[in-house]
């Protein structure tokens, strides 16, 4: 019987989280006030009602509980949940502030509610995933599948599920349609006998008529048909499928952030974040300006020609960390702490990365982004174009950034090997971009600044 309780798991998680949210609220209230005597009569019950409504709205917007068997794993589930909780907390704080009721509620109770909610829901997800894994290993809740096609693509499908047994897919046969013995009728007999849930069709080994016949067979037998085109060779370019009327069009993204939504979102984030930093960080800007002016003769700011998007050159702004005559020693990479060109205050600025602050001006001008591959000297660009031309060309399709995953993990790159290593990290960032990832990288950069690990 083809019934694996499809769609139940998302509903279980949804209602479990709703119950946990309310449970956490009541427990936090009990810890704060020792009893529930005043809960019904005071405004806390109204706050709980608003919290539930905001949670339902938030998970609807973020589609927190929309996932498939393939996408159901702990990291993905926890990431989606934490996004929803973060937004929910921000909305609730804004609600309390705008209604001027924040002073009427306990901050301890508020924070404890979210602490319990996150901890308990995280534990429930871990327990659910572990239980499901053990349940499937015991031989329950699995899907039966067969493959039409015997080429390399069929081997890849079988290998995929063989290496991921926790997904609960069992292989029940393979067939190549030749129009004689191995016909659609033979395939239908296999489906009946083995009660197959899925048929994977390798489109490169089937004609249009065979595909149509297999689909009709699937309708008769209530078996899902999955058509597998052979996209190997260009799917690494993050291809997406768009529907033009009834025709699917495969768009191969030749550059990151190629969609209008991605470009708008990233640019909006850059502008908003840069303006906030420059306004709130004005005292820091002034303190650094005064320190440089007092300790070292010469200009406060320093300009360097760097290579930007599409290889176009631009002037990058920094707080000056070297003596004004440093160029007499020749254009060369920094020699670290022992570099005689660096001023006393410059060492502190470099360790804390405060010398990079003026680059927010470059962001506002549209020459840089807050997060992105670091802008390089022209000779570094030429060096990487020889060492890894294809990969580095891809980095030149995006704006350089004030900070990057490569800069955080590798640091200052003064050799070809280090530049190539940093390049690999930056390429990974382009493949998995999201605003949430940008925020995490900014937090990691702040950690580097506070600990003085910059170079």
Rosetta blueprint (number, residue, H / E / L):
1 X L
2 X L
3 X L
4 X L
5 X L
6 X L
7 X L
8 X H
9 X H
10 X H
11 X H
12 X H
13 X H
14 X H
15 X H
16 X H
17 X H
18 X H
19 X H
20 X H
21 X H
22 X H
23 X H
24 X H
25 X H
26 X H
27 X H
28 X H
29 X H
30 X H
31 X H
32 X H
33 X H
34 X L
35 X L
36 X L
37 X L
38 X L
39 X L
40 X L
41 X L
42 X L
43 X L
44 X H
45 X H
46 X H
47 X H
48 X H
49 X H
50 X H
51 X H
52 X H
53 X H
54 X H
55 X H
56 X H
57 X H
58 X H
59 X H
60 X H
61 X H
62 X H
63 X L
64 X L
65 X L
66 X L
67 X L
68 X L
69 X L
70 X L
71 X L
72 X L
73 X L
74 X H
75 X H
76 X H
77 X H
78 X H
79 X H
80 X H
81 X H
82 X H
83 X H
84 X H
85 X H
86 X H
87 X H
88 X H
89 X H
90 X H
91 X H
92 X H
93 X H
94 X H
95 X H
96 X H
97 X H
98 X H
99 X L
100 X L
101 X L
102 X H
103 X H
104 X H
105 X L
106 X L
107 X H
108 X H
109 X H
110 X H
111 X H
112 X H
113 X H
114 X H
115 X H
116 X H
117 X H
118 X H
119 X H
120 X H
121 X H
122 X H
123 X H
124 X H
125 X H
126 X H
127 X H
128 X H
129 X H
130 X H
131 X H
132 X H
133 X H
134 X H
135 X H
136 X H
137 X H
138 X L
139 X L
140 X L
141 X L
142 X L
143 X E
144 X E
145 X E
146 X E
147 X E
148 X E
149 X L
150 X L
151 X L
152 X H
153 X H
154 X H
155 X H
156 X H
157 X H
158 X H
159 X H
160 X H
161 X H
162 X H
163 X L
164 X L
165 X H
166 X H
167 X H
168 X L
169 X E
170 X E
171 X E
172 X E
173 X E
174 X E
175 X E
176 X L
177 X L
178 X L
179 X L
180 X L
181 X L
182 X L
183 X L
184 X H
185 X H
186 X H
187 X H
188 X H
189 X H
190 X H
191 X H
192 X H
193 X H
194 X H
195 X L
196 X L
197 X L
198 X E
199 X E
200 X E
201 X E
202 X E
203 X H
204 X H
205 X H
206 X L
207 X L
208 X H
209 X H
210 X H
211 X H
212 X H
213 X H
214 X H
215 X H
216 X H
217 X H
218 X H
219 X H
220 X H
221 X H
222 X L
223 X L
224 X E
225 X E
226 X E
227 X E
228 X E
229 X L
230 X L
231 X L
232 X L
233 X L
234 X L
235 X H
236 X H
237 X H
238 X L
239 X L
240 X E
241 X E
242 X E
243 X E
244 X E
245 X L
246 X L
247 X E
248 X E
249 X E
250 X E
251 X E
252 X L
253 X L
254 X L
255 X L
256 X L
257 X L
258 X L
259 X L
260 X H
261 X H
262 X H
263 X H
264 X H
265 X H
266 X H
267 X H
268 X H
269 X H
270 X H
271 X H
272 X H
273 X H
274 X H
275 X H
276 X H
277 X H
278 X H
279 X H
280 X H
281 X L
282 X H
283 X H
284 X H
285 X H
286 X H
287 X H
288 X H
289 X H
290 X H
291 X H
292 X H
293 X H
294 X H
295 X H
296 X L
297 X L
298 X L
299 X L
300 X L
301 X E
302 X E
303 X E
304 X E
305 X E
306 X E
307 X E
308 X L
309 X H
310 X H
311 X H
312 X L
313 X E
314 X E
315 X E
316 X E
317 X E
318 X E
319 X E
320 X L
321 X L
322 X E
323 X L
324 X L
325 X L
326 X H
327 X H
328 X H
329 X H
330 X L
331 X L
332 X L
333 X L
334 X L
335 X L
336 X H
337 X H
338 X H
339 X L
340 X L
341 X L
342 X E
343 X L
344 X H
345 X H
346 X H
347 X H
348 X H
349 X H
350 X H
351 X H
352 X H
353 X L
354 X H
355 X H
356 X H
357 X L
358 X L
359 X H
360 X H
361 X H
362 X H
363 X H
364 X H
365 X H
366 X L
367 X L
368 X E
369 X E
370 X E
371 X E
372 X L
373 X L
374 X L
375 X L
376 X E
377 X L
378 X H
379 X H
380 X H
381 X H
382 X H
383 X H
384 X H
385 X H
386 X H
387 X H
388 X L
389 X H
390 X H
391 X H
392 X H
393 X H
394 X H
395 X H
396 X L
397 X L
398 X L
399 X L
400 X E
401 X E
402 X E
403 X E
404 X L
405 X H
406 X H
407 X H
408 X H
409 X H
410 X H
411 X L
412 X L
413 X L
414 X L
415 X L
416 X H
417 X H
418 X H
419 X H
420 X H
421 X H
422 X H
423 X H
424 X H
425 X H
426 X H
427 X H
428 X H
429 X H
430 X H
431 X H
432 X L
433 X L
434 X L
435 X H
436 X H
437 X H
438 X H
439 X H
440 X H
441 X H
442 X H
443 X H
444 X H
445 X H
446 X H
447 X H
448 X H
449 X H
450 X H
451 X H
452 X L
453 X L
454 X L
455 X L
